[in-house]
Every structure is written in structure tokens, then in C-alpha cells.
Amino acid sequence: MGFFNFSKYNNAEKELLDLYSTEFENIGIPEPSKMAGNLLDEAIKESKKINLPVNAGDSLLDKEKNNESTHNLLEKKRREGVRDEDIRWWWNSSDLERMMMLKVDEFHRLALHIKCREDGLSAEQSANQVRKFHPIYGNPEETTHTDGDDGPLPEELKNRINIYIERKPQTDPEKYKDEIEQSTTFNALIRKELKKNNL
């Protein structure tokens, strides 16, 4: 395939470019390196606005011992199934890594939305299909579009959800398909699986 090793990228950025170029190639995205490069450029721009310290997850967990508001924030996340190792994984990742993961998620949701629209579904039907087949991350207390079990999932759960998405179709594809069909949204399915300790 040949990766685009643009001279404007540092080593960490090139690693992300290679990683996502390979992922896109494996799922048949046209011009995978170009698409990964476009998303990486957006992620770099957005990540420069954040600038969290290295190991921010460790700092958060340490800070909560003496800071009530931090403790309350993390307790809300724990009620959603987030563990300390999830907090470390998400917040110890670099600003760029986190932003790139979110950009790639956004890309996959948009691609499905466009396909549904091309297949003749309305905007609302397309949005429902996206929520049915993709996890939606954000603040669980944000109820503008969905709420309850359908509401946004904490971003800290992303790694465990990705592992679940990769593993579940391989172990029992028919059951997995049925579970998705019977759930109001993918988020509702994930919350059910969290309660069963299946993630």
C-alpha cells in the first residue's frame, strides 16, 4: 500500500498515520492513507487546544483523594461502569491519540449516515441506524438527543468497548446480531453488557 510519511509529521504522528491507514485499508476505505492523513491533520489541530499533562489519568486519580469535585466527577463515571484502569488508559493517552480516536469514530458514524441516506432512509432513520450500530460517546448527562440507557457513554470506556466489538462477532455472530437488533441503540446494548460484567 505504501504509507504517506509526510515530513510535516513527527514520529508519534507518523505512527498514528500508519496505524489508521492500515485499519482503513483492512476495511476497504478508498485511499486509506489520504483519509487517515486528513483525519490526523484535524486531530493535530484540535489536540493543540487541549494540552493536558502527560499521565493526566494518574493525576486525576491522585487528585480525587483530596478534591471532592474531582471525586464526584469520577464517581459519576464509575456508576457508568468506568474503572480506574479505564481512566488511566484514556487520560494517560496523549491529547493527539484521544482526539484521533474521536475523529475516526466520527468518520465511521458519518460514513454510515451517508450510506443510509443514499439507501433512501430519512435523516431521522439514518441517525437511528447510526445509534443502533455505533457507540456514541460523550457526557452521559447530556440528554439532547438520547437519554437513559441510550444516552452517551463515557469516553473512558472506549478501549473495552472496542475489544468487545472485535471479540463478540467472532464468538457468536448470530447472537451478537440478534442482540443489536433487539436493542434500542448500541449504547443500550453496551450498558446491558456492562451490568452482566461482559465487558
C-alpha positions in Angstrom: 0.0 0.0 0.0 2.7 2.5 0.9 2.1 4.9 3.7 2.3 8.7 3.4 5.2 9.7 5.6 4.8 13.4 5.3 7.8 15.3 6.5 5.4 17.6 8.5 4.6 14.7 10.9 6.7 13.8 13.9 7.3 10.2 14.8 4.2 9.8 17.1 2.1 11.4 14.3 3.5 9.0 11.7 2.8 6.0 13.9 -0.9 7.1 14.1 -1.0 7.7 10.4 0.4 4.2 9.7 -2.0 2.6 12.3 -5.2 4.2 10.9 -4.1 3.8 7.3 -3.8 0.1 7.9 -7.1 0.0 9.7 -8.8 1.8 6.8 -7.2 -0.4 4.2 -8.4 -3.5 6.0 -12.0 -2.4 6.0 -11.9 -1.3 2.3 -11.8 2.5 2.7 -10.7 4.1 -0.6 -7.4 5.9 -0.4 -6.8 4.9 3.2 -3.6 6.8 3.7 -5.1 10.0 2.4 -8.2 9.6 4.6 -6.1 8.8 7.6 -3.9 11.9 6.9 -6.9 14.2 6.6 -8.3 13.0 10.0 -4.8 13.2 11.5 -4.5 16.8 10.4 -7.8 17.6 12.0 -6.8 15.8 15.2 -3.5 17.6 15.4 -5.3 21.0 15.1 -7.9 20.1 17.8 -5.4 18.5 20.2 -3.3 21.7 20.3 -6.2 23.4 22.0 -6.2 20.8 24.9 -2.6 20.5 26.2 -3.1 18.2 29.1 -0.1 17.0 31.0 1.4 13.5 30.5 -0.3 10.9 32.7 -3.3 13.1 33.3 -5.2 9.9 34.3 -2.8 9.2 37.2 -3.1 12.8 38.2 -6.9 12.7 38.2 -7.0 9.5 40.4 -4.5 11.1 42.8 -6.3 14.4 42.9 -9.6 12.8 43.8 -8.2 11.7 47.2 -8.2 15.4 48.3 -10.6 17.1 45.9 -14.3 16.5 46.4 -15.4 17.8 42.9 -12.9 15.5 41.2 -14.0 12.6 43.3 -17.7 13.3 42.5 -16.9 13.5 38.7 -15.1 10.2 38.8 -17.8 8.6 40.8 -20.3 9.5 38.1 -18.1 7.8 35.6 -17.8 4.7 37.8 -21.6 4.5 38.0 -21.5 4.2 34.2 -19.1 1.2 34.5 -15.8 3.1 34.2 -12.9 1.6 36.2 -9.7 3.2 37.4 -7.8 1.4 34.6 -10.1 3.0 32.1 -9.5 6.4 33.5 -5.7 5.8 33.3 -5.9 4.4 29.7 -8.0 7.3 28.3 -6.4 10.2 30.1 -2.8 8.9 30.1 -3.1 8.7 26.3 -1.8 11.8 24.5 -4.2 14.6 23.5 -3.5 13.7 19.9 -4.3 10.0 20.4 -7.6 10.7 22.2 -8.6 13.3 19.5 -7.6 10.9 16.7 -9.8 8.2 18.2 -12.8 10.6 18.4 -12.2 11.8 14.8 -12.1 8.2 13.5 -15.3 7.4 15.4 -16.9 10.5 13.9 -15.8 9.4 10.4 -17.3 5.9 10.8 -20.7 7.3 12.0 -20.8 9.9 9.2 -20.0 7.2 6.6 -22.9 5.0 7.8 -25.2 8.0 7.9 -24.3 8.9 4.3 -24.8 5.3 3.2 -28.2 5.2 4.9 -29.3 8.4 3.2 -28.1 7.0 -0.2 -30.2 3.9 0.5 -33.3 6.1 0.8 -33.6 6.5 4.6 -34.7 9.8 6.0 -32.3 11.9 8.1 -34.0 10.6 11.3 -34.0 7.0 10.2 -30.3 7.3 9.3 -29.5 8.8 12.7 -31.3 5.9 14.3 -29.3 3.4 12.3 -26.0 5.1 13.4 -27.1 4.9 17.0 -28.1 1.3 16.5 -24.7 0.1 15.2 -22.2 2.6 16.7 -21.4 3.6 20.2 -21.9 7.3 20.9 -19.6 8.8 23.4 -19.9 12.0 25.5 -21.3 13.2 28.7 -24.0 10.7 29.9 -25.9 13.6 31.5 -26.3 15.2 28.0 -29.8 14.3 27.0 -30.4 16.5 23.9 -30.6 13.5 21.5 -30.8 10.4 23.7 -31.1 9.6 27.4 -31.3 6.7 29.8 -29.6 3.6 28.5 -29.5 5.1 25.0 -27.5 8.2 26.3 -23.9 8.9 25.6 -21.2 6.6 27.1 -18.1 7.9 28.9 -15.1 8.1 26.5 -13.1 6.2 29.1 -15.0 3.0 28.2 -13.8 3.2 24.6 -11.0 0.6 24.8 -13.1 -2.0 26.5 -16.0 -1.4 24.0 -13.5 -1.7 21.1 -12.3 -5.1 22.5 -16.0 -6.2 22.9 -16.8 -5.1 19.3 -13.8 -7.1 17.9 -14.4 -10.2 20.1 -18.2 -10.6 20.2 -18.9 -11.2 16.4 -16.2 -13.9 16.4 -17.5 -15.9 19.4 -21.2 -15.9 18.4 -22.0 -13.7 15.4 -25.7 -14.7 15.2 -26.3 -13.9 18.9 -24.4 -10.6 18.5 -26.6 -9.6 15.5 -29.8 -10.5 17.4 -28.7 -8.6 20.4 -28.0 -5.5 18.3 -31.4 -5.8 16.6 -33.2 -6.2 19.9 -31.5 -3.2 21.5 -32.8 0.4 21.0 -29.3 1.6 20.5 -25.8 0.2 20.6 -25.3 2.2 23.8 -28.2 0.4 25.4 -26.6 -3.0 24.5 -23.3 -1.9 26.0 -25.0 -0.8 29.2 -26.7 -4.2 29.4 -23.4 -6.0 28.8 -21.7 -3.8 31.5 -24.4 -4.9 34.0 -23.7 -8.5 33.2 -19.9 -7.9 33.5 -19.4 -9.0 29.9 -17.1 -6.1 29.1 
